[in-house]
Amino acid sequence: MMRRGVLTILLLMLPLAAPADPAPKAPEASLLAPGQSLRPAARATRNPRMRWPSGTQEAALWTRVMLSALEKGHAKPLVETVPRDIAEWCPAYPDNPPSARAAFWAGFASTLAKYESTWRPHAVGGGGLWHGLLQILPGTAQFNKCSATSGPALQDGAANLSCALRIMARTVPRDQAISLRDSRWRGVAADWGPMRSDAKRRDMARWLSKQSYCQPIETTRPRLRPASWPPAA
């Protein structure tokens, strides 16, 4: 009993431990802070407008294949060329960045396909000679080292368009023209018959010149409203 009493007295004489600091509180959110980020969501990538008919299932794929070839592939020489007759087709082209120039050439192929095949990838013309969207002769595809060199292969829409751009990427820089004639037809007109028809050429050029990638920037730039709205008559 004596030992227990002494131990109790000694414990009472020890200094009391300081109470532990409470855990820090998380700062309260400001009432002015928005409930979610105000940064706009990333805009979905959209293909430029082509002339494919509404409802064409493979249209998006065809457009992407062409843009890829034009921007970083075998058709890039087209983007780097300013044809002599470009004003007839796309007034804004000389001042356009590479992406808008690529959009023009893709749009050009899509409107040419209207007259070559009425946008039918399996079309065969000339008694079995010409194949696909842009009616390419297998021998021409072989000469230009296209990946598709047979009739059935050229009836694949993406392969046909890729081959067509490869052909154009040779003839347009060579002649510095889309559709001009001196001693012979130059540029795209050297290989595609619809380019030699005034009516068809006008229709294609009219459609292309209305697209945003062919409009001068001052016609597409947003304009400020007048000080008074609606404006006075």
C-alpha positions as a Markdown table, in Angstrom:
| # | Residue | x | y | z |
|---|---|---|---|---|
| 1 | Met | 0.0 | 0.0 | 0.0 |
| 2 | Met | 2.9 | 2.4 | 0.8 |
| 3 | Arg | 4.4 | 1.9 | -2.6 |
| 4 | Arg | 1.1 | 2.5 | -4.4 |
| 5 | Gly | 0.6 | 5.8 | -2.5 |
| 6 | Val | 4.1 | 7.0 | -3.3 |
| 7 | Leu | 3.6 | 6.2 | -7.0 |
| 8 | Thr | 0.3 | 8.1 | -7.0 |
| 9 | Ile | 1.9 | 11.2 | -5.5 |
| 10 | Leu | 4.7 | 11.1 | -8.0 |
| 11 | Leu | 2.3 | 10.9 | -10.9 |
| 12 | Leu | 0.3 | 13.9 | -9.6 |
| 13 | Met | 3.5 | 15.9 | -9.4 |
| 14 | Leu | 4.3 | 15.5 | -13.2 |
| 15 | Pro | 3.3 | 18.4 | -15.4 |
| 16 | Leu | 0.1 | 17.9 | -17.4 |
| 17 | Ala | 0.7 | 17.3 | -21.2 |
| 18 | Ala | -0.5 | 20.1 | -23.4 |
| 19 | Pro | -3.7 | 19.2 | -25.4 |
| 20 | Ala | -3.0 | 18.2 | -29.0 |
| 21 | Asp | -3.6 | 20.8 | -31.6 |
| 22 | Pro | -6.8 | 20.3 | -33.5 |
| 23 | Ala | -6.5 | 19.2 | -37.1 |
| 24 | Pro | -6.5 | 22.2 | -39.5 |
| 25 | Lys | -9.8 | 22.9 | -41.2 |
| 26 | Ala | -10.0 | 23.0 | -44.9 |
| 27 | Pro | -10.6 | 26.6 | -46.1 |
| 28 | Glu | -14.2 | 27.3 | -46.9 |
| 29 | Ala | -15.0 | 27.8 | -50.6 |
| 30 | Ser | -15.8 | 31.4 | -51.5 |
| 31 | Leu | -19.5 | 32.0 | -52.2 |
| 32 | Leu | -18.3 | 33.9 | -55.3 |
| 33 | Ala | -16.4 | 30.9 | -56.8 |
| 34 | Pro | -18.3 | 29.2 | -59.6 |
| 35 | Gly | -19.6 | 25.7 | -59.1 |
| 36 | Gln | -17.8 | 24.4 | -62.1 |
| 37 | Ser | -15.0 | 25.6 | -64.4 |
| 38 | Leu | -15.9 | 28.4 | -66.7 |
| 39 | Arg | -13.4 | 27.2 | -69.4 |
| 40 | Pro | -15.3 | 26.4 | -72.5 |
| 41 | Ala | -15.4 | 22.7 | -73.5 |
| 42 | Ala | -13.1 | 21.8 | -76.3 |
| 43 | Arg | -14.9 | 22.2 | -79.6 |
| 44 | Ala | -15.3 | 19.0 | -81.6 |
| 45 | Thr | -13.2 | 18.8 | -84.7 |
| 46 | Arg | -15.4 | 19.3 | -87.8 |
| 47 | Asn | -14.6 | 18.6 | -91.4 |
| 48 | Pro | -14.8 | 21.5 | -93.8 |
| 49 | Arg | -17.9 | 21.4 | -96.0 |
| 50 | Met | -17.8 | 19.1 | -99.0 |
| 51 | Arg | -20.3 | 18.4 | -101.8 |
| 52 | Trp | -21.1 | 14.9 | -100.8 |
| 53 | Pro | -24.8 | 14.2 | -100.9 |
| 54 | Ser | -26.6 | 14.2 | -97.6 |
| 55 | Gly | -26.6 | 10.8 | -95.9 |
| 56 | Thr | -23.4 | 9.5 | -97.6 |
| 57 | Gln | -22.2 | 7.1 | -95.0 |
| 58 | Glu | -18.5 | 7.2 | -95.8 |
| 59 | Ala | -18.3 | 11.0 | -96.5 |
| 60 | Ala | -16.5 | 11.8 | -93.2 |
| 61 | Leu | -13.9 | 9.1 | -93.8 |
| 62 | Trp | -13.4 | 10.2 | -97.4 |
| 63 | Thr | -12.8 | 13.8 | -96.3 |
| 64 | Arg | -10.4 | 12.9 | -93.5 |
| 65 | Val | -8.4 | 10.7 | -95.9 |
| 66 | Met | -8.0 | 13.6 | -98.3 |
| 67 | Leu | -7.1 | 16.2 | -95.7 |
| 68 | Ser | -4.5 | 13.9 | -94.3 |
| 69 | Ala | -2.9 | 13.4 | -97.7 |
| 70 | Leu | -3.0 | 17.1 | -98.4 |
| 71 | Glu | -1.7 | 18.4 | -95.1 |
| 72 | Lys | 1.1 | 15.9 | -94.4 |
| 73 | Gly | 1.1 | 13.3 | -97.2 |
| 74 | His | 1.7 | 12.7 | -100.9 |
| 75 | Ala | -0.8 | 15.5 | -102.0 |
| 76 | Lys | 1.0 | 18.3 | -100.1 |
| 77 | Pro | 2.5 | 19.7 | -103.3 |
| 78 | Leu | -1.1 | 20.8 | -104.2 |
| 79 | Val | -1.3 | 22.9 | -101.0 |
| 80 | Glu | 2.1 | 24.5 | -101.8 |
| 81 | Thr | 1.0 | 25.5 | -105.3 |
| 82 | Val | -0.9 | 28.7 | -106.3 |
| 83 | Pro | -2.3 | 27.9 | -109.8 |
| 84 | Arg | -2.5 | 30.7 | -112.4 |
| 85 | Asp | -6.3 | 30.3 | -112.6 |
| 86 | Ile | -7.0 | 30.0 | -108.9 |
| 87 | Ala | -9.0 | 33.3 | -108.8 |
| 88 | Glu | -11.7 | 31.6 | -110.9 |
| 89 | Trp | -12.1 | 28.8 | -108.3 |
| 90 | Cys | -11.2 | 30.2 | -104.9 |
| 91 | Pro | -10.5 | 33.9 | -104.5 |
| 92 | Ala | -9.1 | 33.6 | -100.9 |
| 93 | Tyr | -6.7 | 30.8 | -101.8 |
| 94 | Pro | -3.5 | 32.8 | -102.2 |
| 95 | Asp | -3.8 | 34.3 | -98.7 |
| 96 | Asn | -5.1 | 31.1 | -97.0 |
| 97 | Pro | -3.2 | 29.1 | -94.5 |
| 98 | Pro | -2.3 | 25.5 | -95.4 |
| 99 | Ser | -5.4 | 24.0 | -93.7 |
| 100 | Ala | -7.8 | 26.2 | -95.7 |
| 101 | Arg | -5.9 | 25.4 | -98.9 |
| 102 | Ala | -6.2 | 21.7 | -98.1 |
| 103 | Ala | -10.0 | 22.2 | -97.5 |
| 104 | Phe | -10.2 | 23.7 | -101.0 |
| 105 | Trp | -8.6 | 20.7 | -102.7 |
| 106 | Ala | -10.7 | 18.3 | -100.8 |
| 107 | Gly | -13.8 | 20.2 | -101.7 |
| 108 | Phe | -12.6 | 20.4 | -105.3 |
| 109 | Ala | -12.4 | 16.6 | -105.5 |
| 110 | Ser | -15.8 | 16.2 | -103.9 |
| 111 | Thr | -17.5 | 18.5 | -106.5 |
| 112 | Leu | -15.6 | 16.9 | -109.4 |
| 113 | Ala | -16.9 | 13.5 | -108.2 |
| 114 | Lys | -20.4 | 14.8 | -109.0 |
| 115 | Tyr | -19.7 | 14.8 | -112.7 |
| 116 | Glu | -17.4 | 11.8 | -112.8 |
| 117 | Ser | -19.6 | 9.2 | -110.9 |
| 118 | Thr | -22.5 | 11.1 | -109.3 |
| 119 | Trp | -20.6 | 10.2 | -106.1 |
| 120 | Arg | -20.9 | 6.4 | -106.6 |
| 121 | Pro | -17.7 | 4.7 | -105.4 |
| 122 | His | -18.5 | 1.5 | -107.4 |
| 123 | Ala | -19.2 | 3.3 | -110.6 |
| 124 | Val | -17.5 | 1.8 | -113.7 |
| 125 | Gly | -17.5 | 3.7 | -117.0 |
| 126 | Gly | -16.0 | 3.6 | -120.5 |
| 127 | Gly | -16.9 | -0.1 | -121.0 |
| 128 | Gly | -15.1 | -1.2 | -117.9 |
| 129 | Leu | -12.1 | 1.1 | -118.2 |
| 130 | Trp | -12.6 | 3.8 | -115.5 |
| 131 | His | -13.4 | 3.1 | -111.9 |
| 132 | Gly | -14.7 | 4.7 | -108.8 |
| 133 | Leu | -15.6 | 8.1 | -107.5 |
| 134 | Leu | -13.2 | 10.0 | -109.9 |
| 135 | Gln | -13.2 | 7.4 | -112.7 |
| 136 | Ile | -9.5 | 6.5 | -112.7 |
| 137 | Leu | -7.9 | 4.2 | -115.3 |
| 138 | Pro | -5.9 | 1.4 | -113.6 |
| 139 | Gly | -3.0 | 2.1 | -115.9 |
| 140 | Thr | -3.0 | 5.8 | -114.8 |
| 141 | Ala | -3.0 | 4.7 | -111.2 |
| 142 | Gln | -0.1 | 2.4 | -111.8 |
| 143 | Phe | 1.9 | 5.1 | -113.6 |
| 144 | Asn | 1.3 | 7.5 | -110.7 |
| 145 | Lys | 2.3 | 4.8 | -108.1 |
| 146 | Cys | -1.1 | 4.8 | -106.4 |
| 147 | Ser | -1.7 | 2.2 | -103.7 |
| 148 | Ala | -4.8 | 1.1 | -105.5 |
| 149 | Thr | -4.0 | 0.0 | -109.1 |
| 150 | Ser | -6.7 | -2.4 | -110.1 |
| 151 | Gly | -10.4 | -1.8 | -111.0 |
| 152 | Pro | -11.8 | -3.4 | -107.8 |
| 153 | Ala | -9.2 | -1.5 | -105.6 |
| 154 | Leu | -10.1 | 1.8 | -107.2 |
| 155 | Gln | -13.8 | 1.2 | -106.3 |
| 156 | Asp | -12.8 | 1.8 | -102.7 |
| 157 | Gly | -13.8 | 5.5 | -102.2 |
| 158 | Ala | -10.9 | 6.5 | -99.9 |
| 159 | Ala | -8.3 | 4.8 | -102.1 |
| 160 | Asn | -9.8 | 6.3 | -105.2 |
| 161 | Leu | -9.7 | 9.9 | -103.8 |
| 162 | Ser | -6.2 | 9.3 | -102.5 |
| 163 | Cys | -5.0 | 8.2 | -105.9 |
| 164 | Ala | -6.8 | 11.2 | -107.6 |
| 165 | Leu | -5.0 | 13.7 | -105.4 |
| 166 | Arg | -1.7 | 11.9 | -106.1 |
| 167 | Ile | -2.3 | 12.5 | -109.9 |
| 168 | Met | -3.3 | 16.1 | -109.3 |
| 169 | Ala | -0.3 | 16.7 | -107.1 |
| 170 | Arg | 1.8 | 15.9 | -110.2 |
| 171 | Thr | 0.0 | 17.8 | -112.9 |
| 172 | Val | -1.1 | 21.0 | -111.1 |
| 173 | Pro | 2.4 | 22.0 | -109.9 |
| 174 | Arg | 3.8 | 21.0 | -113.3 |
| 175 | Asp | 1.3 | 23.2 | -115.2 |
| 176 | Gln | 0.7 | 25.8 | -112.5 |
| 177 | Ala | -3.0 | 25.4 | -113.5 |
| 178 | Ile | -6.3 | 23.8 | -112.5 |
| 179 | Ser | -8.0 | 24.0 | -115.9 |
| 180 | Leu | -6.2 | 26.0 | -118.7 |
| 181 | Arg | -5.7 | 25.3 | -122.3 |
| 182 | Asp | -3.0 | 26.5 | -124.7 |
| 183 | Ser | -1.6 | 23.9 | -127.0 |
| 184 | Arg | -3.4 | 21.3 | -124.8 |
| 185 | Trp | -5.4 | 21.0 | -121.6 |
| 186 | Arg | -3.4 | 21.7 | -118.5 |
| 187 | Gly | -3.6 | 20.8 | -114.8 |
| 188 | Val | -6.6 | 18.7 | -113.7 |
| 189 | Ala | -8.1 | 19.1 | -117.1 |
| 190 | Ala | -5.3 | 17.0 | -118.6 |
| 191 | Asp | -6.9 | 13.9 | -116.9 |
| 192 | Trp | -10.5 | 14.7 | -116.2 |
| 193 | Gly | -13.1 | 15.4 | -118.9 |
| 194 | Pro | -15.6 | 17.4 | -116.9 |
| 195 | Met | -12.9 | 20.1 | -116.5 |
| 196 | Arg | -13.1 | 20.7 | -120.2 |
| 197 | Ser | -16.8 | 21.6 | -120.1 |
| 198 | Asp | -17.6 | 25.3 | -119.6 |
| 199 | Ala | -20.9 | 24.6 | -118.0 |
| 200 | Lys | -19.6 | 21.9 | -115.6 |
| 201 | Arg | -16.5 | 24.0 | -114.8 |
| 202 | Arg | -18.6 | 27.0 | -114.0 |
| 203 | Asp | -20.9 | 25.0 | -111.7 |
| 204 | Met | -18.0 | 23.5 | -109.8 |
| 205 | Ala | -16.2 | 26.9 | -109.4 |
| 206 | Arg | -19.5 | 28.6 | -108.3 |
| 207 | Trp | -20.0 | 26.0 | -105.6 |
| 208 | Leu | -16.4 | 26.2 | -104.4 |
| 209 | Ser | -16.3 | 30.0 | -104.3 |
| 210 | Lys | -19.2 | 30.1 | -101.9 |
| 211 | Gln | -17.5 | 27.9 | -99.3 |
| 212 | Ser | -16.0 | 29.6 | -96.2 |
| 213 | Tyr | -12.4 | 28.4 | -97.1 |
| 214 | Cys | -12.7 | 30.3 | -100.4 |
| 215 | Gln | -14.3 | 33.5 | -99.1 |
| 216 | Pro | -12.1 | 36.5 | -98.4 |
| 217 | Ile | -11.7 | 37.1 | -94.7 |
| 218 | Glu | -13.6 | 40.4 | -94.7 |
| 219 | Thr | -16.7 | 38.6 | -95.9 |
| 220 | Thr | -16.7 | 36.0 | -93.2 |
| 221 | Arg | -15.4 | 38.1 | -90.2 |
| 222 | Pro | -18.0 | 38.9 | -87.6 |
| 223 | Arg | -19.2 | 42.5 | -87.7 |
| 224 | Leu | -20.0 | 44.7 | -84.8 |
| 225 | Arg | -23.6 | 45.9 | -84.4 |
| 226 | Pro | -24.3 | 49.6 | -84.9 |
| 227 | Ala | -24.5 | 51.7 | -81.8 |
| 228 | Ser | -28.3 | 51.7 | -82.1 |
| 229 | Trp | -30.1 | 48.5 | -82.8 |
| 230 | Pro | -31.9 | 48.0 | -85.0 |
| 231 | Pro | -30.2 | 50.4 | -87.3 |
| 232 | Ala | -32.1 | 53.4 | -88.5 |
| 233 | Ala | -33.8 | 53.0 | -91.9 |
